[in-house]
């Protein structure tokens, strides 16, 4: 098997960690959560703070991109939560 990227390895590890469960929803939820963490990591605040010397137009653009990314993360995790409702399984670490 070829070496996986860190993002692909994290998603595979999430699937393997819950693979002992016969619950396909839990496996799908774990994989979706891992993918969300790799593709759209949680970021508490926009990348351009008010104290940084960025031009206002650039700062507004980056803030809008940040909001879209965080909304995408929220939507992915909402799907995972819906899948996990029936039988939540904690990932093994």
N, C-alpha and C positions, 0 to 999 in steps of 0.2 A: 504494500500500500504506500502511496506517495505521502509525503509529509503535508499535513493540513496547515492552513493559515491559523493564527490564534483565534480568529473569529469563528471559523468553521469548527475548530477543535472544541471551543466553548459550547457550541450548539450540539455537537456530537456527545460531549460529556454530559450535558443536561439530559439528553435522551437516554443514555446508558444508565445514569443515576436513578431513573425511575422505570427502567425497562423491566424490572422484576414484577412490576404491577401489571395485571391484565387489563387495566383501565386505559384504553386508548386516549380518552379525553385528557387524562393526567399527563400522558406522554406528550401529546400535542401541546398542551399548555406549557409544560416545562421547556420544550423546544422553542415555542413562540416567545416566551419570556427571555430565554438566552439570546435569541436572535435580536429582540428589541434592545437588550443590553449592549449587544455588539454593534448594531447599526445606528441606534439612536440612544446613546448613553444619557443617563439622567444628568441634567445640568441645571443647577438651582437658579442661576441668574443668567441673563444674556451675556454674550462674550464682550460686549462693549459697555463698560461702566460709564456712568455720568462723569466721573472724574478723569477719564482718559481723553487725550487730545484728538479724538477722531472727528473728521468733518461730519456735520449733522446728517447729511444725506447718507453717508456710509453707515453711520450708527443706526439710523432708522431701517436701512436695508438689512443689516445684520440682525437687528432685533426682530424684524419680521421673519427672517429665515429661522431664527431660534424658536420663535413661537410656533411656526409650522412644524419644526422637528419635534418639539415637545408635544404638540397635538398628535402627531403621528405615533409617538411613543405611547401616549395615553390610550389611543385607539387600539394599538397592538396589545397592550396590557389588559384592556377591557375584554378583548376576545379571549385572552388567556384566562382571565378571571371567570368568564362565563363557562369556559371548558372545565375549569377546576372546581366549579360550584358543587358538582355532584359528589366528588371524592377528592378533596384536596390532599396532595401528597407533598411533603417537605423534601426538597432535594437533598441527597446525601453528599456530604463534603468530606 
